[in-house]
Amino acid sequence: MVKSLGQITDFPAEGQKGGAPAPNTLLVIGTADGSMQSLLATGASKEGYQTLSFSHTEQIDADALEAASLLFIFVSDIPQQALLPQVAALIDKARDISVIPVVGYQDQEKAASLLELGCADFLLSPFSESQLRALLRRQEQVRAAEEGFVTSSPVGRRLLAMAQRVALADAPILITGETGTGKELMARYIHRFSSGEEAPFVAVNCAAIPEPMLESILFGHERGAFTGAVTAQPGKFELANGGTLLLDEIGELPLDLQAKLLRVLQEQRVERLGGHKEKELNVRVIAATNRDLRREVAEGRFREDLLFRIDVLSLHIAPLRDRREDVIPLAQRFIRQYAPQEAGHELLTESAKRAMLLHEWPGNVRELENAMQRALVLRNGLFIQPHDLGLPNPEPQAPAPEPLQEAAVEGKAALRARGKWAEYQYIIDAIRRFNGHKAKAAKSLGITPRALRYRLKAMREQGIDLNSDWLGESQQ
Ligand SMILES: Nc1ncnc2c1ncn2[C@@H]1O[C@H](COP(=O)(O)OP(=O)(O)OP(=O)(O)O)[C@@H](O)[C@H]1O
C-alpha cells in the first residue's frame, strides 16, 4: 500500500483538455513534490502525452488503464519490503502498459530487480526534462517496433530487451534459431528500432538464389560485366545503404563469396562486378542462420574470420516448444490477422488450446501460423476445435485409472521427468481420473494438496481454463 497519499491531480496535455483519456496517456502513481509533478506534466505534454495522476494504484480506473500506454510510479513512497511485490502486482494489473518506476538515487540498486520484474525502463529522480523526454521517445520506438513481434514468455521478453540494446549498437548482428522461429521478423524489429520505418530494409535469402547469380545480386554489376548484363544493376548492399541488409541463411554462402563479403564488411565499401569505382556504405548488416556456424567452421564450410566478423552481437531465438507461453498469444494474433472481422471473439476452444500447448511445433511459429490459417478455413461454425488444427495427435487421451499407491510412486517420477506442459496435462488427467477430487488426485501424483493447489494456480496464470466442465472441478 502506498503511504502518504496525495490528491488526485490532472495535467491535461496541450490541446487535449478534458474528456476521456486520449491514446497517449501517461499514468502517474504516487506522490512527488510539486516541481517534479509539473516537470513531468510539461515534459510529457511536449511529447504529446496527457498525464493522469493518482495517489495510489487502487484509484486507477479501467478507462485510464485502457487508454494509457505508459505508467510511472514513484517508488519512494513504498516501504522497502513491499516494493517488489507491489510493483509486480501493478505490472500484472497494467498488462499492456509499460511500467516505469521513478527511483531515488538512494534506491538505485533496486533498479535491476525492478527491470527483472518486467518494468520497461526506470527513471532516476531527480531528472531533467530532456531525460524524461528521451525516455518517452525511447518507449515510443519500442512500442512501434514491438507491434510486429508477439511474445509474452519471459525468454521472449528478455530477447526483445536484448534486441533493443543490440539495435542501438553499431555492429553486425547474428540471429540464430530453428526454421520458422521468427529470425526475419526479429531482423525487421531491429531495423525499425535502429534505422526507423523510412530507411530501406533489404533481405537476401542466400539459399534461394542460384550460386552464379549471388555475387552480382549482392554486390551489383556494371553493364557488360558478364554475358547478359545488358544494364547496370546496383547490388543489395547498395540498395540497403542507409538502412539494413539481412543476409538470411548465411551458412549457405559459397566460400569464395564469403571472402568477398568479409572484405566488404571490413572496408564498408562495395565495388560492382565489372566496375572500377568503390562506393562507400553505411549499412547495418544482420546475418541469420539455422545452422551451427561453429560446426560449419570446424568442418571447413564457413570461414572463421567471417564468423568473427558477423558474430559480434548475437541473438538466439528459442524454439516455440521452449516458450510455450507464446503459443496462445501468437495464435490469437494470427486469428486477428486472418479473421479481422471476428476480432473480439475468443475463437479457440479450451481443448484446441490444450492441444496447441502440448504440440512440439517442429516448424515453430510458421507451423503455428499455418495451423491457424487452416483452422480458420476448416472450422465448422465459429469456434476452432482441436481437429481443425491438423496436428498429429490433437486430443491426447487421459490414461486409464490406476490404483492409488502405484500411481503415487510413478506419479512423482513422472512429474519430474516430463516437461512443464506435459506435467500440466498429467495433472489435468489425474484430476479428471478422480472426477475433480483434488485430494485424491494429489495423492496419485505423489504431491500434497497444497502443492497441487500451487500448480493449479500456476496453470491458471498460464491461461489454462480449469473451471470448465471438462475438468469436473467441483469437489475437493
Ligand atoms: N514473435 C512473432 N510474432 C508474430 N509473428 C511471428 C513471430 N515469430 C514469427 N512470426 C511469423 O512466423 C513466420 C515465420 O517467421 P520468419 O520468416 O521470421 O522465421 P525465420 O526464422 O526467418 O524462418 P526461416 O529460418 O525458415 O527463414 C512469419 O510469418 C512471421 O511473421
The ligand as an SDF file (V2000), in Angstrom:
LIG
                    3D

 31 33  0  0  0  0  0  0  0  0999 V2000
    7.0400  -13.4790  -32.4030 N   0  0  0  0  0  0  0  0  0  0  0  0
    6.3080  -13.4560  -33.5120 C   0  0  0  0  0  0  0  0  0  0  0  0
    5.2040  -12.6770  -33.5760 N   0  0  0  0  0  0  0  0  0  0  0  0
    4.4290  -12.6760  -34.6790 C   0  0  0  0  0  0  0  0  0  0  0  0
    4.6940  -13.3840  -35.7930 N   0  0  0  0  0  0  0  0  0  0  0  0
    5.7790  -14.1720  -35.7910 C   0  0  0  0  0  0  0  0  0  0  0  0
    6.6530  -14.2410  -34.6560 C   0  0  0  0  0  0  0  0  0  0  0  0
    7.6710  -15.0710  -34.9530 N   0  0  0  0  0  0  0  0  0  0  0  0
    7.4650  -15.4980  -36.2070 C   0  0  0  0  0  0  0  0  0  0  0  0
    6.3370  -14.9630  -36.7320 N   0  0  0  0  0  0  0  0  0  0  0  0
    5.7700  -15.2150  -38.0670 C   0  0  0  0  0  0  0  0  0  0  0  0
    6.1120  -16.5540  -38.4000 O   0  0  0  0  0  0  0  0  0  0  0  0
    6.5160  -16.6470  -39.7660 C   0  0  0  0  0  0  0  0  0  0  0  0
    7.9430  -17.1640  -39.8310 C   0  0  0  0  0  0  0  0  0  0  0  0
    8.8280  -16.1880  -39.3140 O   0  0  0  0  0  0  0  0  0  0  0  0
   10.2270  -15.7980  -40.0260 P   0  0  0  0  0  0  0  0  0  0  0  0
   10.1110  -15.9040  -41.5200 O   0  0  0  0  0  0  0  0  0  0  0  0
   10.7000  -14.5310  -39.4610 O   0  0  0  0  0  0  0  0  0  0  0  0
   11.1050  -17.0280  -39.4880 O   0  0  0  0  0  0  0  0  0  0  0  0
   12.6070  -17.4190  -39.8410 P   0  0  0  0  0  0  0  0  0  0  0  0
   13.2130  -17.8790  -38.5680 O   0  0  0  0  0  0  0  0  0  0  0  0
   13.2740  -16.2890  -40.5840 O   0  0  0  0  0  0  0  0  0  0  0  0
   12.3810  -18.6580  -40.7930 O   0  0  0  0  0  0  0  0  0  0  0  0
   13.4440  -19.3690  -41.7750 P   0  0  0  0  0  0  0  0  0  0  0  0
   14.5860  -19.8600  -40.9150 O   0  0  0  0  0  0  0  0  0  0  0  0
   12.6720  -20.5080  -42.3300 O   0  0  0  0  0  0  0  0  0  0  0  0
   13.8470  -18.3320  -42.7520 O   0  0  0  0  0  0  0  0  0  0  0  0
    6.3650  -15.2600  -40.3500 C   0  0  0  0  0  0  0  0  0  0  0  0
    5.0900  -15.1330  -40.9780 O   0  0  0  0  0  0  0  0  0  0  0  0
    6.4350  -14.3510  -39.1330 C   0  0  0  0  0  0  0  0  0  0  0  0
    5.7390  -13.1440  -39.3420 O   0  0  0  0  0  0  0  0  0  0  0  0
  1  2  1  0
  2  3  1  0
  2  7  2  0
  3  4  2  0
  4  5  1  0
  5  6  2  0
  6  7  1  0
  6 10  1  0
  7  8  1  0
  8  9  2  0
  9 10  1  0
 10 11  1  0
 11 12  1  0
 11 30  1  0
 12 13  1  0
 13 14  1  0
 13 28  1  0
 14 15  1  0
 15 16  1  0
 16 17  2  0
 16 18  1  0
 16 19  1  0
 19 20  1  0
 20 21  2  0
 20 22  1  0
 20 23  1  0
 23 24  1  0
 24 25  2  0
 24 26  1  0
 24 27  1  0
 28 29  1  0
 28 30  1  0
 30 31  1  0
M  END
$$$$
